[in-house]
């Protein structure tokens, strides 16, 4: 058996010239409305082999992807992008034209009756997907069999979701600022926790002992899990004023993402800023200011060196060096792209543009 080549990071100077030149693979779906902002959420599975999208028009699709990369040749991009599909006998075949993927080979998961606001794969199970819809239903799916493994109903207008790192729970939030702890195997919530402020986005720390929750007043709360109490308090203050929060935005903070090696917490707000917080003393070490419009999504590259921001204004994806805050490049898009996600194990970006899913990727080829 051949040895797997070790992953190597791409130097910033190389990445800033490479990414803008890459041509995306476009996934046209005739059954999905080709309108801006139709795709509400994008998620990769832990191995980077599946991509799920949830849409405003209730469409939930899962695509099986396999990327085959070549090395750089005298400055060339050296990228090969191949789509693998499963037949009824679970055998793999390769589609002949990667520039024109066949959406009929994707999996559509049906059942939600309203827009799908968030999807996320179980971090320890490559085929288990959770979807959250504004119909108030949370569903757990087996993406290979299309079966619903579990569903929890009656949660209000749900829109945010985060898996615990070991996959035993999800936390789901609704627009009444209530957070629910849900098990993938139980049809009722384990617990619910009313929040005192508008709560927009949530994510777990890698230990699973804390949750980061962004708020409507531009702050990020650090809460213990599973009791949802403030993790840090000022000794010289009392009551709600004693809670320590990350204060880095002048208006609503709407997205949050944790560095893959826990170096930084990234937050994005309607003030068009991306703030990077070091996770030892929780100081804001740098801000990125090149975004246009509200920062709707954030994603770190697999090595944590780069962070990308998506917005529903402007005409591109903005990529920054997380170690310096330097704006490296803009990947131009046809329409604003509010939803973007790096693959978990390579330099591949999935994003929404003109109502369609698009993917770009690059070989590392050494520094």
N, C-alpha and C positions, 0 to 999 in steps of 0.2 A: 504494500500500500504506500503510495506516494506521500511524502510529508507535506503538510499544509504550510504554505508560505506565511511567515509572520506578517502581521499587519504593520505597516509603517505609516507615519503621518506625513502629510504633504506640507511643505514649508509655506508660510503665508504668501511670499512673493510668487510662488508657483501657482497657488490656488487662485490668487486674484487675477491672473491672466488666463487660467484654464476655465473657470466656471462660466464667465460670460459668453464663451464661445461654444458651449455645449448645446446641441440640439435636443429638445425634449421628445420623449415618446408620449404621444397623445392618445388617451383612451376615450374615444367617442362612444357615447351610449345613446342610441336613438330614443330609448324609453325614458331618458332623463332630460329634464328641461335644460337647454343650453343657455342659461342666463347667469350673469354674474351673481356670486354669493349663494348659488344653489347648494354647493358642497359646503356643509357646515363643519365637518370634522374629518380628519384623516388619521389613521393609526397603522403602524407596522407591528407585526408580531415579533416576539423576542429574537427569532433567528433571522429576521429580515427577509422571509420568504413569502409572506402574505401582506397585502395592503388592504385595509378596509376603509370605506368611505360612507358617511351618512349625509343625507341630503334634506333640504327643505321640503322637497316633494315626496317625502316618506321613503325614498329609495335607500336601501342598505345593500351594498355590494362588497364582495370580497374577491380579490384578484390574487392568483398565485403567481409569484414572480421569481425568476432566477437570473442573476446577472453574471455574465462571464466577462472578466476584465483582462485586457492585455496591458503590457507595459508601454510607457511613452517611447516613441521612436523619433528621435531628433526633433523634439518639440511638439510632436503630434499628440492628439488627445488619446489615441489608442484605446477607444472604448467600443466594446461589443455588447449589445443589449438584446438578450434572448428571452422570449416568453415561453415558459413551460406550462403545459396544461395536462390535467389528468383525464383519462377516459374512464369508462364505466368499470374497467378491470383494475383501476388504480395504477395504470401504467403511464409513464411520462412520455410526452411527445413535444416536439419543438415546432412552434408556429414559424412558417417560412418568412414572413415579413414583419419584422419588429416595429417598423414605422407605422403599420396599420394593424394594431392589435384587434382581435376579434372579441368584442364584449360578450358575445354569446357563450364564450368559454369561461366567463366569470360566474361566480355564485351570487344569486340574489336571495336575500333572507327577508321573508315577508311576515308581516304581522302588526307592525306599528301603524297607528291611525293618525299620527301627526308628525311634524318634522323631527328628524333625528338630530339631536343636539350634540351628542358626544359618543364616540366609540373608543374602546381600548381593549387590547388583548391581555389576558392573564400573563403576568410576567414570568411565570414558571410553566405554563402550558401553551404550546405553540398554536393549538387549534381551538382554544376557548376564547370567545369574544364576548364582551359586555357592551350593550347598547342602551343609551338613555334617550328618551323621547319626551317631548312636551305633552304627550298623552298621559304622562304620569306613570308609565310602565318601564321597569328595568328588566331587560332580558339577557339571559346567558345562552350562548349558542355554541354548538359544535359546528365549525365552519365546513368540515368535510362532509358530514351527514346532513347538514342543514337543520338538525333537530334543535328545538328549544330545550335546554337542559334545566332551566328554572326561570320563573318570572315573578316579579313582585309588583303589585298593582296599587293604585290609590295613593301615590306619593306627591300629587300636585304637579305643577308645571316644572318638571325636572330638566336640568340643563348642564350640570357639571358632574364629573366622575373622576375618581382616582382609585387605582388598585393599591392595596398594601403590597409591599415588596415580595412577600412570600406567597401571595395569591390567595390567602384565606379569607379576605374581606375586600369589599369595595365601599367607598364612601361616596354618596350621591347627594347633591344639593338641589333644592328647588328655588323658585323665584320668591318664595316667602321667607327665604334665608334660614331654612331648616336643613340640617345635615342628617342623613340616615346612614347607619352602619348596616351593611347587608352581606349575608353569606351567599355564595354561589349555590348552596344546596338547601336554603330555606326560603319559603314563599312569603315570609313576613320579615320586616326589619328587626334586627337584633336590638337596636336602640335608635332614638332620635334626639337631636340636640338643636334647640332653637338658638340662633345666633343673635347677638344684640345689635349687629350692624349689617348693612348690605354686604353679602358675601358672593364674590364673583367667580373665583377659580380656586381650585385646591390641588395640592400634590403632597405625597408622603416624603419623609426623609427615608434614607436607605435602610435605617434600622427598623423602621415601622413604628417607632415610638413617638413620633411627632408628625403633625400636619401643618403645612403652610397654607394659609387662607388669605386671599387678597380681598380688599374691601372697597366700598364706594367712596371712602374718604381718602384714598390714595395710600393706604397703609397695608402692611402684610402682617397678619397675626401668626404667632408660633404657638400652636396648641399641642398639648399632650394627647396621646391616644392610648386607650380608648375613652378617656373621660372628658376630653375637649376643654381642659382647663389651661389658662395661660402658663406656658413653660417657664417664663422668666418674669420677675416682678422687681420693681424698684423698692428698696427697703424704706426709703424716706417718703413714700406716697401711700395712700390708702384708697380702698374701693377700686372702681374701674380705672382710675387714673394711674394705679400702680402697675398696670400691665405694660410690659415692654413690647413694642412693635417696631417694625422696620418702616421708617417714614422717609420716602424718597420720591414721591410723585405729588404734583400740585393738583391733580384731579384723580378720578377713579382709577384704581389699579385693577386690571382686568385679566392678566395672565401671569403665570408663574411656572418656572421650570428649574429643576435641580441638576447641577453639573453631574456627569456620570461617575466622577470620582470624588464628589462631595466638596470640591474646591469652592464653588460659587453657587449662590442662588440668584437666578435672573428673574426680574419682574418687569412687566410692561404695562404702560398706562395710556389713558386717553390723552395725556399730555405729549404723546409721541416720543417718550423717553424709554430707554431700556436701562435699568439699573442692575449692576452686578455687586452682590454682597458676599464678602468672604464669610465662611461659616464657623470661624473660631470665635471672633469677637463681634461678629455681625455689623461690621463697618461697611459702608458703601465705598468700594474701592475705585469704581469707575462708572461712567454713564456713557451711553451711545446716543447721539443726538441727530443722526442722519435719517431717521424714520419720517415718513410723511403720513400724518393721520394717526388714529388710535392703533396701538400695538395689540393686535388680536391674537397672535400666537407667537410662541418662542420655541426654539429647539436647538439643543447642543449637538454637535457632531459626535461620533462614537468615541473620539479621543478627547473630547472636551475643549479642543483648541479653538473651535469656531462656534458662533451662535448666529442663528438666522432669525429674522423677524418678519412677520407677515402683517399686512394692514389692508383695510378696505378702502384706502385711498392710495394715490400714487400709481406707479406703473412698473413695479418690480419688487423683488425680494432683496433685502439688505443683509449682507453678510459681514460680520465683525470678528476681529481677533479677541477672544475672551481674555487673553493675558494682558493685552495692552489697551483694549477698547477701540483700537484703530478700525475705521471703516475700510474694508478691503475691496468690496466691489458691489455692484448692483446687478442682479440677474434680471434682465428686462422681460416683462410679461405683457400680454395683450391688454389685460384688464387688471385692476387691483387684485391682489392675491392674499386674502386674509388668513388662509389656512396653509401651513407648511410644516413638514416633519422630516428630519434627517433619519436615515436608516440607522438601526442600532449597531451595525457592525461594518459599515463602509461609507464612503463618500457618495451617497445617493440621496437626492432630495425629491420628496413627493409633495406636490402643491396643487392648488386649485387655480385655474386660469380659464376665463371665458366659459365657465360652467362645466369644465372637464377636468379630470385627473390627468396630471402630467408628471413625468419622472425624468430627472437627469441624473447621471452618474459619471464617476471618473475613476480611472485606475490611480493607485498611489504611485507605483513605479519608483519608489525611493524618494528621498528628499532632494 
